[in-house]
Amino acid sequence: MVTFFVVACLLSLCSFALTDECRSGFLKDMDFPGTDLTFLYSPSVEHCQKLCTQHPSCLFFTFIRPDWTKDDRNFQCFLKATPSGEPASQTPLPGVTSGFSLKACNQDIQSCFPEVFENVDFFGADYRTLFTATSEECQRTCTQDPACQFFTLLNENFAGTNVRFKCHLKFSWNIPTIPVIERNTGLVSGFSQKRQVTQFDAACQSKFLLNTDIPGSDLLSLKAVSAQHCQVLCSAHPQCTYFSFVSDDFKCFLKNNPNEMVTEAKDGITSGMPARYCQFENFEKLTYEEVDFKGSDIRFELTDDADACQRKCTETPVCQFYTYINENFSDQAFWRHCFLKSAITIPVPPKVSKLDNAVSGFTLRDCGTTVS
């Protein structure tokens, strides 16, 4: 455990040192080679930059544009970092654009992407299809459906005549998912208190089935800190019909079976159903003692207590959750460390590729646009 925090501290110090410089511009036809953390698919350099900003460790990036011709890596967004915070090198390269994270810009990262992409397919993540006359109608349908984050329409000139005008509504997580949750003495974890925007006024009515499992029909397995958290994850996913939460290891099993729900008694498991079109009572206001939201660190700061750590996370635009180390932790050197953390919540297509007569885009819910 001590080894983990040493590494986390070193990485956090690197990113913290860069918070005084905001570099929002782009370097066209310039590559930042090497030092990759990962890559994600992205339809534009602006979207790629926001992916880098929300990724906890990304400091700069290189985006392979649609006009790249050397191979089929178009639309790949390479997220990068170095201990110095600067690219190891910069190399001229046609067809790519590079830039820097906006973490240092001290601004909320909006997930508004109004641009529509012609001859581009956002492949995968479908949960519903229907036929619409235009891409505008498909986008309007996506915007009005709370689960839809992006879409692809096959237009009237698409090669397959039987699927012309088919509108594919697609899902990605727009709430933070925490990759690792563990029990650990001396740690306190929780969430940012920034108010989440919602279009629903009614409060959700939660009903939990205590010491009850719903075996089988697993859709996804995620980490959740509580049954309430697991229900929120289930409610956000359009294909989740019910869930089971295992408290011993914080496992949240999202399940999909619209035909039946068979339960069985089992200690330590809480099951339940999603709540749709309502506002959850804010489980995020709670703090979780002896719990570590491990990894996903942006940086750390020293604070007097867990409440101050929570306030620091709330006032930091890119922070979504945190872990604080108090005096009960075994190594005194880490007392008062407040680790600020984040996860990507802007829409992320699982793949972006060229496709003639396909039109793709994102929901407009976060653009302040009235859709009628």
C-alpha angles and dihedrals in degrees: 000000000000090000090055093053093048090055092043092051093051093050092044092052089053094054094039091057090062098054094100097065125067114195110177101159130097134237108219118211090007124122127204095204122207130352091096120174094184140308132244131185117258134171096214143018091246091056090045091053091053090049088055091047094053095042106095096228105028116115101166139359148199121222122201105219128217090255092061108119108176095089141336098282093111115146095021114141112202113204114207145181141175132191089249093050091234129101112267088229142347119224128183109242126164115231099032135089125200135194148146138273117266092222089109092053093077095222137123111261107232119208094216112133108164096169117109117212118220120211090010128121124206092205121207135359092093117161101161138018132194138156121261130175097229142016088247090060091047091051091046090053090049091049093051094047108080092209096053117097101164141355147202124211123195103215133215093277097052114131095237103071095194093060100042113132090020111149116204116202113204138196137216130160114278092177124065117271115200113218098204130025119175139165114251131163115243097022128111122190136187148139139275113268095220107135112254114228112238135173093209125090101184118091116238117249108220122204118184129192104218120213088004130125128198101205124208132003092091115181100172139349115218138161119260130173095217144002088261090055090049090052090052090053091048091048092052093054112078093210097050111108097172141340145216123213122202108204097195094067102014093246118162114196114198111201136197122205116123092179104062145355115212116186134193132188114259128158118238096022125106120192134187149144132266123261115222133199096008140097118256120227101253106266085172090076090071124090120219117221121213090011128124122204088202122209128349090104121171093181140306133248132185115251133171097239145347092275090058089047090053091050091049090052091048094052093046106084097213096043115103103164139002148198123217125198115216134187093278091071113107097237114060091200089075099047114126093019111145112196113203113207141187144184131198111266102160113102111283118188110214088226137006120197142156115270124167115242095006120124121199136182148138138268115275095213093110095045097079089243122145109228119199 
